[in-house]
Amino acid sequence: MPAVDRTRPYPLANALAVVGDYWSLLVLQEVSFGVRRFNRITANTGIRPNVLAVRLRKLVEHGVLSKELYEAHPPRYEYTLTEAGRELQPVLLALTEWGERHAPRSELPTERHHDCSATLRPRATRDT
């Protein structure tokens, strides 16, 4: 993945350098759904731990995610969306909706279930 080049007049290319790979988008979707811990992200996405570690580090370095220590020994972190990450939520929703209409169906469901068994469906909302 190319590095972000802030001197180039291609904001889309620069955005893709930060979040434009398959795994980063799925990680952002999981964190958007409230999945904050490393093991849960790997379980939900199937991403290998070494790949997830690289993606999380990159997303934190670029200010899309923040990480907070929740256990000191061994060190374990929770990941949350920053303001920049929250601004990506409508993009993730648009890609999800586009995928439902135009991309081949996969074996993975597009809806999620909360711990209380309620069905979660992502929708865009506007804070007023």
N, C-alpha and C positions, 0 to 999 in steps of 0.2 A: 504494500500500500504506500503510495507516495506521501511524503510529508506535506504538511500544510505550508503553502507558500503565500504569505500575506501580501506579497508585492504583485502577484498576478491578479488581473481583473476577472477572475473566475470564481465567484463565491460558491457556486454549486460544486465545482471540483474540490475546493477547500473543505466544504461540508462533507463531501463523500470521503475525503481523506481521514476524517474523524469518525464518522458513523456509517460509512457506506458499505461495510462488508456484512455478509450474512449473519455471522454470530453476534456482532455488535448490536444489530437491530433486534435480534431475539433477546439479548440480554436487557436492552432498554425496555422491551415490551414486558419482560418478567418483572423488572423493578417497577415499572408503571403499575403493574397489577399488585404490587405490594410484596413481592418476593425479594427479600433483601439479603439473604445469606447465601454464601458460596455453594454449599451442598444442595440447597433447594434449587438454585439456578441450574446446577449441573443436572439434577434429577429431572427437572421440568423440560430442559432443552435437549439433553443428550450431548451437550458440549463436553469435550474432554477437559479435565482440570487444568492442564498446562495451557490450553488454548484460552480457557476462561480467564486464567490469571493474567495473560497478556492483554486480553480485551478490557478487563476491569481496570488494569493499570493505565491503559491508554485513555479510557473514558474519564478516569479521575484526573489524569494529567491535563486533559483538555477542558476540564471544568464542566463536564456533562453529568458526572456522578460525584458524590462525595462519599467518603468512607469514615466510619466511626467504630472505634474499638469497643466491642461488647464483652470480650473475655481476654484477660491478660495472659494466661498460661494454659495452653498455647495461645498466641495472639490470634484473635478472630475478629472479623469486621462485618458490619452491616453496611450495605450500599443504599443510598437514596439519591433521587434526582435533585440536581441543583436547579436554579431558575432556568439555566440554559437547557437542561434535560427536560424540564416541564414544558418548555416551549416546543420540544420535539413531539409531544404527545399528539397534537392534531396531525402531524405528518405520519406517525405510526398508525393512527386511526385511518387516515386516508389510504395508506398502503394496504392495510387490512381489508378495508371495504373494496378496494380495487381488486385485491387478490380473490375475494369471495366472488366477484363478478367475472373476472377475466383470466385468472390463472388456473392451471389444472388443479383439481382437487387432490389433496394429500390425505394420508392416513391420520393426520393430526387434527383434532377438533379446533375450531376457531373460538369456541367459548370455553370459559374456565369455571371451576367450581370453588367457591370460598370454603373455608374450614367448616362453616355451618351448613354446607351442602347447597347453599343458594347458587344459582347460575349467575355468572358475571359475564356481561357483554359490554365491550368497550364502546363508549359513545362520547362524542365531543360535547362539551358544555361550555358555556360562557359565564364567567363570574361577572356579576353586576353589582 
